[in-house]
Amino acid sequence: MGNNDIYEKVKERLIRYAKIDTQSQPYSGHWPTTEKQKDLAIVLKKELIDIGVSNVYLDETNYVVYGRIPSNINDGNAKAVGFVAHMDTAPDASGTDVKPWVLENYDGKDIVLNEKEHIVMKAADYTNLENYIGQDLILTDGTTLLGGDDKASIAAIMTMAEYLCDNSDIRHGEIALAFTPDEEVGGLAKDLDLNRFGAKCAYTLDGDHLGWYENETFYASEAVFEFTGRSVHTGTAKDIMINAVDIAAEFIGMLPKKERPQNTDGREGFYHVISCNGDCEYSKVRLIIRDFDFDTFKKRESFLKECAEKIGSGYGHDRVKLTINHQYSNMKEILKDVPYMTAILKDAIKKAGVRPVCEPFRGGTDGAALSFRGLPCPNLSAGYENAHGRFEYVPIQSMVKNVEILLNIVNAYANLKYTN
Ligand SMILES: [Zn+2]
């Protein structure tokens, strides 16, 4: 398989996967959150078997697909390495009836996605387009997302696996593969069975911009405030009524305005109110807290407790209920002990002729949760652009580069001996 073959393979794969609706759905009441994610899982299982991957397994309950490529190094001591990508697409835009198409040799101008409905991606609005002049883009018809997030990664991983199975002269240690559901709704790869997976270290593939990689995420928790009011007729409410909506508004007013997502970037953390609803009798405010620094993160949680205390002392403590749920932690805490993992990743990107860019990731990855479960997982970008929306696209050349980067990682691990 030469570069041309790799190009054709990743292109064909992403187009085929994109057409399968795998949208996940928050608060669906069951897990995995949608049954249709299994449609892609079944396709991937068959494909892994067809290309000669071993130990292929589809967990019928949790929709996780596994596979392994056994080591072909005779002394058998190379370190095993894994790759993980997610199958679901974001609930933010429709994933039904996706019609991917290819624009070859992009000329830098506006792109008509849908002539009939006059949907145009303007080069002036989406300035990332100028980075891909001369390349071939996989696009949508402007009515759905593409799902390159994260199917561009699945296409790259699958093509890397096929390349290794077809070229037994390439030395490699054991390779573990997994495709997981529900990343977009906070699944955190929780049903990935680490024993079945096999490798003790892995890379997640997700995120935009070719060549970007992450070894740091937020610390994250969700807080829910519940306020109980006292509803009476408004005509006779004086000194009796307690309006739970007013209390909610009062609480939201206590949050520092500068520390909202729209006012922060870089290493700054924030509070973000996700939802607020209720009536005079009862109201509920749901918010998330994010920070890179553990101490500051903990201070944010304490601040919310102080807010609850303050409101409680005004209205009565039984009228305020605060629940804080931890979501995930900054994976740097784990990855700092395995610095070679990030070094190999950076080197693999460079060797593919791509400029590596590492920035603290202002979000979470499944790898953050996996790292704390004992599977350290830096993240390599998938190479998609404008994810979660109708203007999403994937340059085919970015997927080709990612296959090369994956093969470089595999090569580095082939020469790495077990140290633990
Ligand atoms: Zn993703």
Boltz pocket constraint, residues with backbone or C-beta under 6 A from the ligand:
constraints:
  - pocket:
      binder: B
      contacts: [[A, 86], [A, 88], [A, 149], [A, 150], [A, 183], [A, 206], [A, 207]]
      max_distance: 6.0
